[in-house]
Amino acid sequence: MLDVTRLRVIDALARLGSVTAAAKELHYTQPTVSHHLARLEAETGAQLLQRAGRGIRLTPAGQLLASRAPRSSGGSTPPPPNCPHTWG
């Protein structure tokens, strides 16, 4: 099962477009956000983002995961039925 904290990180990265902004919103350091992202990529077996200048851009796999991630306000969303990776 994917960790909800890591899913909130991918959600923040998708919405804010940078590691710095995501770290600030989540009250984490930049290395912590990068660590959560690396673990999430290892767990899913997919590259979730690409560096784009000073920001980031989610890959299609990252966009799918972010669209299903719980928002920072809480809640839980089940994985989509067509998700190619095992989530739980």
N, C-alpha and C positions, 0 to 999 in steps of 0.2 A: 504494500500500500504506500502511496506517495504521501510524504509529510505535508500537512496543511500549511506549515510555516513556509516551506519552499514554494508551495503553490501561491501563497500570498506574495512572495518575492517576484515570481514570474508575472503575476497580475500587475504589480507596481511597475515593473520594467516595461510592460506593454503599454500601460497608460501614460507613463512619464517619459519614456524614451532615453533614460540615462541611468547608469548605476548610481551616480551621485544623488540624483533626485529621489530614486527609489530608497536609497539608504537613509536619506533625510526623513522621508515620509514614514518609514518603518522604524525609525530611531535605532538604526544599525550603522556600523561602520561600512565603508566601501568594501574592504576585504571580506567582511561577513556576507554581504550580498553576493560577491563573486564566489565565495565558498558554497553558499546555498545553490547558486546557479550551476556550479560544476557538479555538485552532488545530484541535482535534478537531471542534468544531462546524462550522468552515469546511470542513474536509475531507469531512465526512459530509453537509453541507448540511441538518443537522437540529439543532433545539434539544434539548440533552441534559439540562438540568436547569432547575428553577425555584427561585427563592429562597423559603424558607419560614421567616419570622422570622429567627432567627440561624443557621439551618441551611439545608440544601438538600434538594430532593426531585427524584429523577430522573424525567424524562418517560418515556413508553413507549419511545421510541427510545433514551434513555439506559439504561433497564433492559435492553433487548435487547443493546446494546453491552457493558454491564458484565457481563452474564451470559456473554458470549463472550470477555471479556478475560482475559489470563493473570494469575494471582495474583502478588503481589509476590515470591513465592518462585521465580518463573520458570515456564518452560513456555510452550507456545503452543497456542492453540485456533483452529481454522479458523472462518470466518464461517458462520452458519447458512444453509442452502440457501434460505430464504425472505427473506433480507436484501435490502431494496430498493435498497441502495447498493452501488456497485462498490468492492471493498476491495483489489484488487490488479491 
